[in-house]
C-alpha cells in the first residue's frame, strides 16, 4: 500500500483513520476525519502532517444505516413472508 500524507488545510480525500504528526511537539494521535472536510491545524505547530492509516466509509453511506426522513421503515422483499407468519406477530 502506498503511504499517503496530507497537511493542514488540504481537503480530506477519504473518510478514515489518520495519524497526526506534529512538528513542534511529540503529540502523536489518531483521529477519524470525514471526506470533503479540511485537515485542521494545531495552535502550537500551525501545520500538522496527516498519514492515512485506514480508509473507511462513513457509516451513513452504508445502506444498513440509512437515515429515513419519515417515521416508516422500508420493507425489504425478504420481510414480506414474515408478515404472513402469525408467530412473528406475537413477538410484536
PDB file as gemmi writes it, atoms N, CA and C in Angstrom:
CRYST1    1.000    1.000    1.000  90.00  90.00  90.00 P 1                      
ATOM      1  N   UNK A   1       0.839  -1.188   0.000  1.00  0.00           N  
ATOM      2  CA  UNK A   1       0.000   0.000   0.000  1.00  0.00           C  
ATOM      3  C   UNK A   1       0.881   1.248   0.000  1.00  0.00           C  
ATOM      4  N   UNK A   2       0.582   2.172  -0.874  1.00  0.00           N  
ATOM      5  CA  UNK A   2       1.327   3.420  -0.957  1.00  0.00           C  
ATOM      6  C   UNK A   2       0.947   4.306   0.231  1.00  0.00           C  
ATOM      7  N   UNK A   3       1.949   4.861   0.894  1.00  0.00           N  
ATOM      8  CA  UNK A   3       1.677   5.751   2.031  1.00  0.00           C  
ATOM      9  C   UNK A   3       1.149   7.071   1.501  1.00  0.00           C  
ATOM     10  N   UNK A   4       0.158   7.595   2.179  1.00  0.00           N  
ATOM     11  CA  UNK A   4      -0.462   8.849   1.754  1.00  0.00           C  
ATOM     12  C   UNK A   4      -0.354   9.870   2.872  1.00  0.00           C  
ATOM     13  N   UNK A   5       0.247  11.026   2.554  1.00  0.00           N  
ATOM     14  CA  UNK A   5       0.452  12.087   3.532  1.00  0.00           C  
ATOM     15  C   UNK A   5      -0.279  13.349   3.073  1.00  0.00           C  
ATOM     16  N   UNK A   6      -0.814  14.077   4.043  1.00  0.00           N  
ATOM     17  CA  UNK A   6      -1.544  15.316   3.775  1.00  0.00           C  
ATOM     18  C   UNK A   6      -1.165  16.314   4.856  1.00  0.00           C  
ATOM     19  N   UNK A   7      -1.557  17.563   4.675  1.00  0.00           N  
ATOM     20  CA  UNK A   7      -1.207  18.577   5.661  1.00  0.00           C  
ATOM     21  C   UNK A   7      -2.397  19.494   5.950  1.00  0.00           C  
ATOM     22  N   UNK A   8      -2.231  20.306   6.983  1.00  0.00           N  
ATOM     23  CA  UNK A   8      -3.253  21.246   7.429  1.00  0.00           C  
ATOM     24  C   UNK A   8      -3.802  22.063   6.260  1.00  0.00           C  
ATOM     25  N   UNK A   9      -5.134  22.171   6.214  1.00  0.00           N  
ATOM     26  CA  UNK A   9      -5.787  22.990   5.202  1.00  0.00           C  
ATOM     27  C   UNK A   9      -6.173  22.251   3.934  1.00  0.00           C  
ATOM     28  N   UNK A  10      -5.559  21.092   3.677  1.00  0.00           N  
ATOM     29  CA  UNK A  10      -5.917  20.327   2.487  1.00  0.00           C  
ATOM     30  C   UNK A  10      -7.293  19.678   2.674  1.00  0.00           C  
ATOM     31  N   UNK A  11      -7.955  19.419   1.563  1.00  0.00           N  
ATOM     32  CA  UNK A  11      -9.244  18.729   1.605  1.00  0.00           C  
ATOM     33  C   UNK A  11      -9.002  17.252   1.890  1.00  0.00           C  
ATOM     34  N   UNK A  12      -9.791  16.692   2.784  1.00  0.00           N  
ATOM     35  CA  UNK A  12      -9.654  15.285   3.161  1.00  0.00           C  
ATOM     36  C   UNK A  12     -10.176  14.424   2.016  1.00  0.00           C  
ATOM     37  N   UNK A  13      -9.317  13.583   1.428  1.00  0.00           N  
ATOM     38  CA  UNK A  13      -9.702  12.826   0.242  1.00  0.00           C  
ATOM     39  C   UNK A  13     -10.575  11.603   0.523  1.00  0.00           C  
ATOM     40  N   UNK A  14     -10.469  11.040   1.719  1.00  0.00           N  
ATOM     41  CA  UNK A  14     -11.224   9.829   2.035  1.00  0.00           C  
ATOM     42  C   UNK A  14     -11.524   9.792   3.527  1.00  0.00           C  
ATOM     43  N   UNK A  15     -12.726   9.362   3.872  1.00  0.00           N  
ATOM     44  CA  UNK A  15     -13.059   9.179   5.276  1.00  0.00           C  
ATOM     45  C   UNK A  15     -12.212   8.040   5.811  1.00  0.00           C  
ATOM     46  N   UNK A  16     -11.634   8.230   6.983  1.00  0.00           N  
ATOM     47  CA  UNK A  16     -10.813   7.161   7.545  1.00  0.00           C  
ATOM     48  C   UNK A  16     -10.060   7.588   8.786  1.00  0.00           C  
ATOM     49  N   UNK A  17      -9.164   6.716   9.201  1.00  0.00           N  
ATOM     50  CA  UNK A  17      -8.342   6.943  10.387  1.00  0.00           C  
ATOM     51  C   UNK A  17      -6.996   7.487   9.926  1.00  0.00           C  
ATOM     52  N   UNK A  18      -6.614   8.614  10.514  1.00  0.00           N  
ATOM     53  CA  UNK A  18      -5.364   9.280  10.156  1.00  0.00           C  
ATOM     54  C   UNK A  18      -4.479   9.413  11.392  1.00  0.00           C  
ATOM     55  N   UNK A  19      -3.181   9.254  11.181  1.00  0.00           N  
ATOM     56  CA  UNK A  19      -2.193   9.501  12.226  1.00  0.00           C  
ATOM     57  C   UNK A  19      -1.759  10.956  12.104  1.00  0.00           C  
ATOM     58  N   UNK A  20      -1.828  11.688  13.210  1.00  0.00           N  
ATOM     59  CA  UNK A  20      -1.378  13.089  13.222  1.00  0.00           C  
ATOM     60  C   UNK A  20       0.084  13.135  13.639  1.00  0.00           C  
ATOM     61  N   UNK A  21       0.899  13.911  12.924  1.00  0.00           N  
ATOM     62  CA  UNK A  21       2.316  14.069  13.259  1.00  0.00           C  
ATOM     63  C   UNK A  21       2.589  15.564  13.426  1.00  0.00           C  
ATOM     64  N   UNK A  22       2.762  15.970  14.680  1.00  0.00           N  
ATOM     65  CA  UNK A  22       3.011  17.373  14.995  1.00  0.00           C  
ATOM     66  C   UNK A  22       4.504  17.651  14.915  1.00  0.00           C  
ATOM     67  N   UNK A  23       4.868  18.811  14.383  1.00  0.00           N  
ATOM     68  CA  UNK A  23       6.284  19.146  14.162  1.00  0.00           C  
ATOM     69  C   UNK A  23       6.967  19.733  15.402  1.00  0.00           C  
ATOM     70  N   UNK A  24       6.254  20.488  16.217  1.00  0.00           N  
ATOM     71  CA  UNK A  24       6.900  21.204  17.316  1.00  0.00           C  
ATOM     72  C   UNK A  24       6.774  20.518  18.662  1.00  0.00           C  
ATOM     73  N   UNK A  25       6.017  19.474  18.749  1.00  0.00           N  
ATOM     74  CA  UNK A  25       5.937  18.715  19.994  1.00  0.00           C  
ATOM     75  C   UNK A  25       5.647  17.260  19.661  1.00  0.00           C  
ATOM     76  N   UNK A  26       5.791  16.421  20.629  1.00  0.00           N  
ATOM     77  CA  UNK A  26       5.742  14.975  20.401  1.00  0.00           C  
ATOM     78  C   UNK A  26       4.331  14.393  20.511  1.00  0.00           C  
ATOM     79  N   UNK A  27       3.318  15.184  20.223  1.00  0.00           N  
ATOM     80  CA  UNK A  27       1.958  14.689  20.302  1.00  0.00           C  
ATOM     81  C   UNK A  27       1.647  13.840  19.072  1.00  0.00           C  
ATOM     82  N   UNK A  28       1.482  12.559  19.273  1.00  0.00           N  
ATOM     83  CA  UNK A  28       1.070  11.651  18.202  1.00  0.00           C  
ATOM     84  C   UNK A  28      -0.292  11.100  18.571  1.00  0.00           C  
ATOM     85  N   UNK A  29      -1.234  11.238  17.678  1.00  0.00           N  
ATOM     86  CA  UNK A  29      -2.540  10.663  17.970  1.00  0.00           C  
ATOM     87  C   UNK A  29      -3.228  10.295  16.670  1.00  0.00           C  
ATOM     88  N   UNK A  30      -4.227   9.451  16.806  1.00  0.00           N  
ATOM     89  CA  UNK A  30      -5.022   9.047  15.661  1.00  0.00           C  
ATOM     90  C   UNK A  30      -6.396   9.676  15.775  1.00  0.00           C  
ATOM     91  N   UNK A  31      -6.965   9.998  14.618  1.00  0.00           N  
ATOM     92  CA  UNK A  31      -8.290  10.607  14.599  1.00  0.00           C  
ATOM     93  C   UNK A  31      -9.015  10.176  13.336  1.00  0.00           C  
ATOM     94  N   UNK A  32     -10.328  10.238  13.402  1.00  0.00           N  
ATOM     95  CA  UNK A  32     -11.163   9.940  12.239  1.00  0.00           C  
ATOM     96  C   UNK A  32     -11.562  11.263  11.604  1.00  0.00           C  
ATOM     97  N   UNK A  33     -11.361  11.373  10.301  1.00  0.00           N  
ATOM     98  CA  UNK A  33     -11.740  12.566   9.561  1.00  0.00           C  
ATOM     99  C   UNK A  33     -12.669  12.175   8.429  1.00  0.00           C  
ATOM    100  N   UNK A  34     -13.616  13.069   8.109  1.00  0.00           N  
ATOM    101  CA  UNK A  34     -14.614  12.807   7.079  1.00  0.00           C  
ATOM    102  C   UNK A  34     -14.222  13.438   5.748  1.00  0.00           C  
ATOM    103  N   UNK A  35     -14.427  12.681   4.697  1.00  0.00           N  
ATOM    104  CA  UNK A  35     -14.117  13.137   3.341  1.00  0.00           C  
ATOM    105  C   UNK A  35     -14.814  14.462   3.044  1.00  0.00           C  
ATOM    106  N   UNK A  36     -14.096  15.343   2.378  1.00  0.00           N  
ATOM    107  CA  UNK A  36     -14.660  16.622   1.967  1.00  0.00           C  
ATOM    108  C   UNK A  36     -14.396  17.755   2.939  1.00  0.00           C  
ATOM    109  N   UNK A  37     -14.066  17.429   4.204  1.00  0.00           N  
ATOM    110  CA  UNK A  37     -13.714  18.462   5.186  1.00  0.00           C  
ATOM    111  C   UNK A  37     -12.260  18.869   4.936  1.00  0.00           C  
ATOM    112  N   UNK A  38     -11.740  19.756   5.762  1.00  0.00           N  
ATOM    113  CA  UNK A  38     -10.338  20.162   5.650  1.00  0.00           C  
ATOM    114  C   UNK A  38      -9.577  19.677   6.878  1.00  0.00           C  
ATOM    115  N   UNK A  39      -8.309  19.304   6.663  1.00  0.00           N  
ATOM    116  CA  UNK A  39      -7.484  18.885   7.791  1.00  0.00           C  
ATOM    117  C   UNK A  39      -7.244  20.088   8.701  1.00  0.00           C  
ATOM    118  N   UNK A  40      -7.370  19.902  10.029  1.00  0.00           N  
ATOM    119  CA  UNK A  40      -7.227  21.010  10.969  1.00  0.00           C  
ATOM    120  C   UNK A  40      -5.766  21.379  11.225  1.00  0.00           C  
ATOM    121  N   UNK A  41      -5.592  22.527  11.877  1.00  0.00           N  
ATOM    122  CA  UNK A  41      -4.267  22.952  12.290  1.00  0.00           C  
ATOM    123  C   UNK A  41      -4.074  22.700  13.776  1.00  0.00           C  
ATOM    124  N   UNK A  42      -2.939  23.111  14.283  1.00  0.00           N  
ATOM    125  CA  UNK A  42      -2.616  22.993  15.698  1.00  0.00           C  
ATOM    126  C   UNK A  42      -2.175  24.378  16.168  1.00  0.00           C  
ATOM    127  N   UNK A  43      -2.678  24.817  17.308  1.00  0.00           N  
ATOM    128  CA  UNK A  43      -2.320  26.150  17.806  1.00  0.00           C  
ATOM    129  C   UNK A  43      -0.826  26.267  18.092  1.00  0.00           C  
ATOM    130  N   UNK A  44      -0.199  25.164  18.433  1.00  0.00           N  
ATOM    131  CA  UNK A  44       1.230  25.191  18.753  1.00  0.00           C  
ATOM    132  C   UNK A  44       2.100  24.999  17.510  1.00  0.00           C  
ATOM    133  N   UNK A  45       1.685  24.093  16.618  1.00  0.00           N  
ATOM    134  CA  UNK A  45       2.502  23.763  15.440  1.00  0.00           C  
ATOM    135  C   UNK A  45       2.095  24.553  14.200  1.00  0.00           C  
ATOM    136  N   UNK A  46       0.862  24.950  14.128  1.00  0.00           N  
ATOM    137  CA  UNK A  46       0.235  25.573  12.973  1.00  0.00           C  
ATOM    138  C   UNK A  46       0.014  24.584  11.832  1.00  0.00           C  
ATOM    139  N   UNK A  47       0.966  23.725  11.587  1.00  0.00           N  
ATOM    140  CA  UNK A  47       0.859  22.786  10.478  1.00  0.00           C  
ATOM    141  C   UNK A  47       1.117  21.369  10.988  1.00  0.00           C  
ATOM    142  N   UNK A  48       0.228  20.452  10.620  1.00  0.00           N  
ATOM    143  CA  UNK A  48       0.353  19.056  11.019  1.00  0.00           C  
ATOM    144  C   UNK A  48       0.416  18.206   9.751  1.00  0.00           C  
ATOM    145  N   UNK A  49       1.127  17.099   9.820  1.00  0.00           N  
ATOM    146  CA  UNK A  49       1.147  16.126   8.727  1.00  0.00           C  
ATOM    147  C   UNK A  49       0.220  14.988   9.140  1.00  0.00           C  
ATOM    148  N   UNK A  50      -0.631  14.577   8.223  1.00  0.00           N  
ATOM    149  CA  UNK A  50      -1.583  13.504   8.467  1.00  0.00           C  
ATOM    150  C   UNK A  50      -1.267  12.345   7.533  1.00  0.00           C  
ATOM    151  N   UNK A  51      -1.200  11.141   8.101  1.00  0.00           N  
ATOM    152  CA  UNK A  51      -0.982   9.940   7.299  1.00  0.00           C  
ATOM    153  C   UNK A  51      -2.242   9.082   7.353  1.00  0.00           C  
ATOM    154  N   UNK A  52      -2.747   8.718   6.191  1.00  0.00           N  
ATOM    155  CA  UNK A  52      -3.925   7.850   6.133  1.00  0.00           C  
ATOM    156  C   UNK A  52      -3.510   6.446   6.542  1.00  0.00           C  
ATOM    157  N   UNK A  53      -4.081   5.962   7.656  1.00  0.00           N  
ATOM    158  CA  UNK A  53      -3.781   4.615   8.128  1.00  0.00           C  
ATOM    159  C   UNK A  53      -4.783   3.597   7.593  1.00  0.00           C  
ATOM    160  N   UNK A  54      -6.059   3.975   7.616  1.00  0.00           N  
ATOM    161  CA  UNK A  54      -7.109   3.048   7.191  1.00  0.00           C  
ATOM    162  C   UNK A  54      -8.294   3.836   6.658  1.00  0.00           C  
ATOM    163  N   UNK A  55      -8.574   3.684   5.378  1.00  0.00           N  
ATOM    164  CA  UNK A  55      -9.770   4.309   4.813  1.00  0.00           C  
ATOM    165  C   UNK A  55     -10.982   3.520   5.281  1.00  0.00           C  
ATOM    166  N   UNK A  56     -12.067   4.211   5.543  1.00  0.00           N  
ATOM    167  CA  UNK A  56     -13.291   3.556   5.992  1.00  0.00           C  
ATOM    168  C   UNK A  56     -14.470   4.401   5.542  1.00  0.00           C  
ATOM    169  N   UNK A  57     -15.488   3.788   4.958  1.00  0.00           N  
ATOM    170  CA  UNK A  57     -16.642   4.575   4.529  1.00  0.00           C  
ATOM    171  C   UNK A  57     -17.382   5.153   5.727  1.00  0.00           C  
ATOM    172  N   UNK A  58     -17.936   6.317   5.535  1.00  0.00           N  
ATOM    173  CA  UNK A  58     -18.740   6.948   6.582  1.00  0.00           C  
ATOM    174  C   UNK A  58     -19.956   6.070   6.834  1.00  0.00           C  
ATOM    175  N   UNK A  59     -20.336   5.903   8.087  1.00  0.00           N  
ATOM    176  CA  UNK A  59     -21.405   4.979   8.455  1.00  0.00           C  
ATOM    177  C   UNK A  59     -22.717   5.280   7.727  1.00  0.00           C  
ATOM    178  N   UNK A  60     -23.021   6.539   7.470  1.00  0.00           N  
ATOM    179  CA  UNK A  60     -24.291   6.868   6.830  1.00  0.00           C  
ATOM    180  C   UNK A  60     -24.258   6.674   5.317  1.00  0.00           C  
ATOM    181  N   UNK A  61     -23.104   6.280   4.762  1.00  0.00           N  
ATOM    182  CA  UNK A  61     -23.074   5.912   3.355  1.00  0.00           C  
ATOM    183  C   UNK A  61     -23.374   4.419   3.190  1.00  0.00           C  
ATOM    184  N   UNK A  62     -23.463   3.697   4.299  1.00  0.00           N  
ATOM    185  CA  UNK A  62     -23.809   2.265   4.292  1.00  0.00           C  
ATOM    186  C   UNK A  62     -25.329   2.132   4.296  1.00  0.00           C  
ATOM    187  N   UNK A  63     -25.919   1.394   3.347  1.00  0.00           N  
ATOM    188  CA  UNK A  63     -27.376   1.264   3.287  1.00  0.00           C  
ATOM    189  C   UNK A  63     -28.001   0.668   4.545  1.00  0.00           C  
ATOM    190  N   UNK A  64     -27.241  -0.098   5.321  1.00  0.00           N  
ATOM    191  CA  UNK A  64     -27.768  -0.652   6.565  1.00  0.00           C  
ATOM    192  C   UNK A  64     -27.991   0.411   7.636  1.00  0.00           C  
ATOM    193  N   UNK A  65     -27.397   1.574   7.465  1.00  0.00           N  
ATOM    194  CA  UNK A  65     -27.546   2.663   8.423  1.00  0.00           C  
ATOM    195  C   UNK A  65     -28.242   3.860   7.789  1.00  0.00           C  
ATOM    196  N   UNK A  66     -29.127   3.593   6.869  1.00  0.00           N  
ATOM    197  CA  UNK A  66     -29.852   4.620   6.144  1.00  0.00           C  
ATOM    198  C   UNK A  66     -30.712   5.442   7.098  1.00  0.00           C  
ATOM    199  N   UNK A  67     -30.610   6.749   7.009  1.00  0.00           N  
ATOM    200  CA  UNK A  67     -31.431   7.637   7.821  1.00  0.00           C  
ATOM    201  C   UNK A  67     -32.643   8.023   6.990  1.00  0.00           C  
ATOM    202  N   UNK A  68     -33.816   7.711   7.507  1.00  0.00           N  
ATOM    203  CA  UNK A  68     -35.047   7.962   6.765  1.00  0.00           C  
ATOM    204  C   UNK A  68     -35.717   9.244   7.240  1.00  0.00           C  
ATOM    205  N   UNK A  69     -36.241  10.037   6.328  1.00  0.00           N  
ATOM    206  CA  UNK A  69     -36.902  11.278   6.730  1.00  0.00           C  
ATOM    207  C   UNK A  69     -38.284  11.034   7.343  1.00  0.00           C  
ATOM    208  N   UNK A  70     -38.915   9.911   7.043  1.00  0.00           N  
ATOM    209  CA  UNK A  70     -40.247   9.641   7.578  1.00  0.00           C  
ATOM    210  C   UNK A  70     -40.161   8.712   8.781  1.00  0.00           C  
ATOM    211  N   UNK A  71     -41.318   8.420   9.370  1.00  0.00           N  
ATOM    212  CA  UNK A  71     -41.364   7.547  10.535  1.00  0.00           C  
ATOM    213  C   UNK A  71     -41.513   6.083  10.152  1.00  0.00           C  
ATOM    214  N   UNK A  72     -41.667   5.780   8.867  1.00  0.00           N  
ATOM    215  CA  UNK A  72     -41.842   4.403   8.429  1.00  0.00           C  
ATOM    216  C   UNK A  72     -40.519   3.789   8.006  1.00  0.00           C  
ATOM    217  N   UNK A  73     -40.379   2.523   8.308  1.00  0.00           N  
ATOM    218  CA  UNK A  73     -39.202   1.785   7.880  1.00  0.00           C  
ATOM    219  C   UNK A  73     -39.477   1.153   6.526  1.00  0.00           C  
ATOM    220  N   UNK A  74     -38.478   1.036   5.678  1.00  0.00           N  
ATOM    221  CA  UNK A  74     -38.693   0.394   4.381  1.00  0.00           C  
ATOM    222  C   UNK A  74     -38.923  -1.104   4.570  1.00  0.00           C  
ATOM    223  N   UNK A  75     -39.736  -1.690   3.709  1.00  0.00           N  
ATOM    224  CA  UNK A  75     -39.996  -3.123   3.746  1.00  0.00           C  
ATOM    225  C   UNK A  75     -39.114  -3.794   2.713  1.00  0.00           C  
ATOM    226  N   UNK A  76     -38.336  -4.746   3.157  1.00  0.00           N  
ATOM    227  CA  UNK A  76     -37.500  -5.498   2.236  1.00  0.00           C  
ATOM    228  C   UNK A  76     -38.296  -6.677   1.712  1.00  0.00           C  
ATOM    229  N   UNK A  77     -37.972  -7.128   0.530  1.00  0.00           N  
ATOM    230  CA  UNK A  77     -38.668  -8.264  -0.078  1.00  0.00           C  
ATOM    231  C   UNK A  77     -38.586  -9.485   0.841  1.00  0.00           C  
ATOM    232  N   UNK A  78     -37.456  -9.711   1.480  1.00  0.00           N  
ATOM    233  CA  UNK A  78     -37.279 -10.864   2.360  1.00  0.00           C  
ATOM    234  C   UNK A  78     -38.215 -10.797   3.571  1.00  0.00           C  
ATOM    235  N   UNK A  79     -38.637  -9.599   3.974  1.00  0.00           N  
ATOM    236  CA  UNK A  79     -39.509  -9.438   5.138  1.00  0.00           C  
ATOM    237  C   UNK A  79     -40.973  -9.682   4.820  1.00  0.00           C  
ATOM    238  N   UNK A  80     -41.346  -9.678   3.571  1.00  0.00           N  
ATOM    239  CA  UNK A  80     -42.750  -9.841   3.193  1.00  0.00           C  
ATOM    240  C   UNK A  80     -43.331 -11.145   3.734  1.00  0.00           C  
ATOM    241  N   UNK A  81     -42.551 -12.233   3.681  1.00  0.00           N  
ATOM    242  CA  UNK A  81     -43.030 -13.521   4.173  1.00  0.00           C  
ATOM    243  C   UNK A  81     -43.257 -13.519   5.669  1.00  0.00           C  
ATOM    244  N   UNK A  82     -42.519 -12.710   6.417  1.00  0.00           N  
ATOM    245  CA  UNK A  82     -42.671 -12.647   7.867  1.00  0.00           C  
ATOM    246  C   UNK A  82     -44.006 -12.041   8.274  1.00  0.00           C  
ATOM    247  N   UNK A  83     -44.552 -11.160   7.481  1.00  0.00           N  
ATOM    248  CA  UNK A  83     -45.821 -10.525   7.819  1.00  0.00           C  
ATOM    249  C   UNK A  83     -46.970 -11.531   7.833  1.00  0.00           C  
ATOM    250  N   UNK A  84     -46.866 -12.589   7.045  1.00  0.00           N  
ATOM    251  CA  UNK A  84     -47.908 -13.603   6.976  1.00  0.00           C  
ATOM    252  C   UNK A  84     -47.761 -14.646   8.081  1.00  0.00           C  
ATOM    253  N   UNK A  85     -46.598 -14.702   8.700  1.00  0.00           N  
ATOM    254  CA  UNK A  85     -46.322 -15.682   9.744  1.00  0.00           C  
ATOM    255  C   UNK A  85     -46.904 -15.175  11.066  1.00  0.00           C  
ATOM    256  N   UNK A  86     -47.860 -15.924  11.649  1.00  0.00           N  
ATOM    257  CA  UNK A  86     -48.541 -15.490  12.873  1.00  0.00           C  
ATOM    258  C   UNK A  86     -47.605 -15.463  14.074  1.00  0.00           C  
ATOM    259  N   UNK A  87     -46.585 -16.336  14.123  1.00  0.00           N  
ATOM    260  CA  UNK A  87     -45.656 -16.336  15.252  1.00  0.00           C  
ATOM    261  C   UNK A  87     -44.851 -15.040  15.287  1.00  0.00           C  
ATOM    262  N   UNK A  88     -44.598 -14.465  14.143  1.00  0.00           N  
ATOM    263  CA  UNK A  88     -43.880 -13.196  14.076  1.00  0.00           C  
ATOM    264  C   UNK A  88     -44.737 -12.091  14.692  1.00  0.00           C  
ATOM    265  N   UNK A  89     -46.016 -12.103  14.452  1.00  0.00           N  
ATOM    266  CA  UNK A  89     -46.906 -11.075  15.004  1.00  0.00           C  
ATOM    267  C   UNK A  89     -46.972 -11.124  16.518  1.00  0.00           C  
ATOM    268  N   UNK A  90     -46.831 -12.304  17.096  1.00  0.00           N  
ATOM    269  CA  UNK A  90     -46.873 -12.444  18.555  1.00  0.00           C  
ATOM    270  C   UNK A  90     -45.701 -11.713  19.200  1.00  0.00           C  
ATOM    271  N   UNK A  91     -44.571 -11.722  18.536  1.00  0.00           N  
ATOM    272  CA  UNK A  91     -43.386 -11.042  19.072  1.00  0.00           C  
ATOM    273  C   UNK A  91     -43.631  -9.539  19.155  1.00  0.00           C  
ATOM    274  N   UNK A  92     -44.282  -8.993  18.153  1.00  0.00           N  
ATOM    275  CA  UNK A  92     -44.534  -7.567  18.124  1.00  0.00           C  
ATOM    276  C   UNK A  92     -45.631  -7.226  19.082  1.00  0.00           C  
TER     277      UNK A  92                                                      
END                                                                             
